[in-house]
């Protein structure tokens, strides 16, 4: 099979995330509640304050752009970018419901930013950079549009062993049909899980004062069925794999997932540990 070009990868991701936009809107309140700690951490790491002009990359349905807009206030602004226009349509509806007039969303590829150099006081990004086919190029673009002294704050997933809620579904599918081993250099959810990978790329892009921390937290679901249903409605990569299976195979995968998830019951909920790699860096003065 011929290797995909960067443009083909980006276009495939655009289609995938547009397809699951409805699922993300359906489950928005759950994930807003579960991910609040990460959004606040990103806003803090980016040193956001009143009056700043901020760029949020991979905004999806509005995270953490909406919190950023609340933080910088009416004298500031946030521009959110994402590949998927239908995801951004959800973000716009949420911004309108919150009465936020200082945030705008535009579709685009974050490796080619349509902004002048030194345009933004800060840049944030949550669970985006690991999916990019050209991460160093994105790092260079971020460094270009940041103002001197401005901060970048990024969240990417840590390793699979520390994120069972993500790992379980892939392991279940692999028990039913053998999957090829993942290419560690290919875009994917754990592409930047290794300590130092993203930090090194940001240093190469010319950013300084780079810090990295593995941020440990939890998220939970009302039941194993709720976990499974939300997964199948929001996880575009899992949808793609499940679509290749027969009905019997899909049912076997579902049962394997439910059995594995049930081991994380705590009280009346399913609670998973999560581990996120938080990386921050500053553009030199």
C-alpha positions in Angstrom: 0.0 0.0 0.0 1.4 3.4 -1.1 2.3 5.8 1.7 -0.1 8.7 2.1 1.1 12.2 1.5 0.7 14.8 4.3 -2.2 16.4 2.3 -4.0 13.0 2.0 -3.6 12.4 5.8 -5.0 15.9 6.5 -7.9 15.4 4.2 -8.8 12.0 5.7 -8.7 13.5 9.2 -10.9 16.4 8.1 -13.5 13.9 6.8 -13.2 11.7 10.0 -13.7 14.6 12.4 -16.5 16.1 10.5 -18.3 12.7 10.6 -18.2 12.5 14.4 -19.0 16.1 15.1 -22.6 15.2 16.0 -21.3 12.7 18.5 -19.1 15.3 20.1 -22.0 17.7 20.4 -24.2 15.0 22.0 -21.6 14.1 24.6 -20.3 17.7 25.0 -21.5 18.2 28.6 -19.9 15.0 29.8 -16.5 15.8 28.3 -16.7 19.5 29.3 -17.1 18.4 32.9 -14.4 15.7 32.7 -11.8 17.9 30.9 -12.3 21.1 32.9 -9.0 20.6 34.7 -7.0 20.3 31.5 -8.6 23.4 30.0 -7.7 25.4 33.1 -4.2 24.0 33.1 -3.7 25.1 29.5 -5.0 28.6 30.2 -2.6 28.8 33.2 0.4 27.5 31.3 -0.2 29.9 28.5 -0.2 32.7 31.1 -3.5 34.1 29.7 -4.8 37.3 31.2 -7.1 40.2 30.3 -6.6 41.9 26.9 -4.5 39.1 25.3 -5.0 37.9 21.7 -4.8 34.1 21.7 -4.7 31.4 19.0 -6.1 28.0 19.9 -5.1 25.1 17.6 -7.3 22.1 17.1 -10.2 23.7 18.8 -12.8 21.0 17.8 -16.0 21.9 19.6 -14.4 24.8 21.5 -11.8 23.5 23.9 -10.0 25.4 25.5 -10.8 28.3 23.3 -14.1 29.2 25.1 -12.4 29.2 28.5 -9.6 31.3 27.0 -12.1 33.8 25.7 -13.7 34.1 29.1 -10.2 34.6 30.6 -8.9 37.4 28.2 -12.2 39.3 28.5 -13.8 41.8 26.1 -10.5 43.6 25.6 -8.9 40.4 24.3 -9.7 37.9 21.7 -9.4 34.2 20.8 -9.1 32.7 17.4 -9.8 28.9 17.2 -8.7 26.8 14.3 -9.6 23.2 13.4 -9.7 21.1 10.2 -13.4 20.1 10.7 -15.9 22.8 9.9 -18.7 20.8 11.5 -16.9 20.6 14.8 -16.4 24.3 14.7 -20.1 24.8 14.0 -20.7 23.2 17.4 -18.1 25.6 19.0 -19.8 28.6 17.5 -23.2 27.5 18.9 -21.6 27.1 22.3 -19.9 30.5 22.1 -23.2 32.1 21.2 -25.0 30.4 24.1 -22.3 31.7 26.5 -22.6 35.2 25.1 -18.9 35.3 24.0 -18.4 37.9 21.2 -14.6 37.8 21.5 -14.0 34.3 20.0 -14.0 33.4 16.4 -13.5 30.0 14.7 -12.1 29.3 11.3 -11.3 26.1 9.5 -7.7 25.4 8.4 -4.6 23.3 8.6 -2.5 24.3 11.6 0.7 23.5 9.8 0.1 26.5 7.5 -1.2 29.3 9.7 -2.8 32.2 7.7 -1.5 34.9 10.1 1.2 37.5 10.1 4.4 36.9 12.2 4.1 38.0 15.8 0.3 38.1 15.7 -0.6 36.4 19.0 0.3 36.9 22.7 -0.2 33.2 23.4 -1.1 29.9 21.7 -2.9 26.9 23.2 -3.6 23.4 21.9 -5.4 20.4 23.4 -5.0 16.9 21.8 -4.2 18.2 18.3 -0.5 18.1 17.6 0.0 14.3 17.8 -2.4 13.9 14.8 -0.3 16.2 12.5 1.7 14.6 9.7 4.4 17.4 10.0 4.8 18.3 13.7 8.1 20.2 13.3 6.5 22.3 10.6 3.6 23.2 12.9 6.2 24.0 15.6 7.9 26.5 13.3 4.5 28.1 12.4 3.6 28.4 16.1 7.0 30.1 16.8 6.4 32.4 13.8 3.0 33.7 14.8 3.8 34.1 18.6 4.9 37.5 19.8 8.3 37.6 21.5 7.8 36.6 25.1 4.6 34.8 24.3 3.8 31.4 25.7 2.7 28.1 24.0 0.8 25.6 26.1 0.1 22.1 24.7 -1.6 18.9 26.0 -1.0 15.5 24.3 -1.7 12.0 25.5 0.9 10.2 27.5 1.7 6.5 27.0 -1.0 3.8 26.4 -0.2 1.9 29.6 -1.3 4.9 31.6 -4.5 5.6 29.5 -6.6 2.4 29.7 -9.7 4.1 28.5 -8.0 4.7 25.2 -6.0 1.5 25.0 -8.9 -0.9 25.8 -10.8 -0.5 22.5 -7.7 -1.1 20.4 -6.8 -4.2 22.4 -10.3 -5.6 22.0 -10.2 -5.2 18.2 -6.8 -6.7 18.1 -8.1 -9.8 19.9 -10.7 -10.3 17.2 -8.7 -9.3 14.1 -4.9 -8.9 14.1 -4.0 -5.3 13.6 -0.6 -4.3 12.1 1.8 -2.8 14.7 1.4 1.0 14.8 4.1 3.1 13.1 5.5 5.1 16.0 6.3 8.0 13.7 2.8 8.1 12.1 0.1 10.5 13.2 -1.9 9.0 16.0 -3.2 9.4 19.5 0.1 8.3 21.1 2.4 9.9 18.6 3.9 12.4 21.2 3.5 10.1 24.2 7.2 9.6 24.7 8.9 12.0 27.2 10.9 14.7 25.4 9.6 14.2 21.9 7.4 17.3 21.7 9.7 19.3 23.9 12.6 18.6 21.6 10.6 19.6 18.5 9.7 22.9 20.1 13.3 23.6 21.1 14.3 23.0 17.5 11.6 25.5 16.4 13.4 28.1 18.4 11.2 28.2 21.5 12.8 28.5 25.0 12.1 27.8 28.6 10.5 24.5 27.6 8.8 22.6 30.5 7.2 19.2 30.5 5.0 17.4 33.1 3.0 14.3 33.1 -0.4 15.4 34.4 -2.4 12.7 36.1 -6.1 12.8 36.5 -9.3 10.7 36.2 -12.5 10.7 34.2 -15.6 8.6 34.7 -18.8 7.3 33.2 -22.1 6.3 34.6 -21.7 2.7 33.2 -19.7 0.5 30.9 -22.5 0.9 28.3 -22.2 4.7 28.5 -18.5 4.4 27.9 -19.0 2.1 24.9 -21.7 4.2 23.3 -19.8 7.5 23.6 -16.6 5.8 22.3 -18.4 4.6 19.2 -19.9 8.0 18.5 -16.9 10.2 19.0 -13.7 8.1 18.2 -13.2 8.5 14.5 -10.2 6.1 14.3 -12.2 3.4 16.2 -15.2 3.9 13.9 -12.9 3.3 10.9 -11.6 0.0 12.3 -15.1 -1.2 13.4 -16.4 -0.5 9.9 -14.1 -3.2 8.5 -15.5 -5.9 10.8 -18.5 -8.2 10.3 -21.5 -7.9 12.6 -20.4 -10.9 14.6 -16.9 -9.5 15.0 -18.3 -6.1 16.1 -20.4 -7.9 18.8 -17.4 -9.8 20.0 -15.4 -6.5 20.2 -18.2 -4.8 22.1 -18.3 -7.6 24.7 -14.6 -7.6 25.2 -14.7 -3.8 25.7 -17.5 -4.0 28.2 -15.8 -6.8 30.1 -12.5 -4.8 30.3 -14.2 -1.6 31.2 -16.1 -3.2 34.1 -12.8 -3.9 35.9 -12.6 -0.1 36.4 -15.8 0.1 38.4 -15.5 2.3 41.6 -18.7 2.6 43.5 -21.5 3.2 41.1 -19.3 4.6 38.3 -16.6 3.5 35.8 -13.5 5.6 36.6 -10.3 5.6 34.6 -6.9 7.1 35.3 -5.6 9.3 32.6 -2.1 10.7 31.9 -1.6 13.7 29.8 1.8 15.2 28.7 1.7 19.0 29.3 4.3 21.0 27.5 4.9 24.7 27.7 7.4 26.9 25.9 8.1 30.7 25.4 9.2 32.6 22.4 12.5 34.4 23.3 12.3 38.2 23.5 
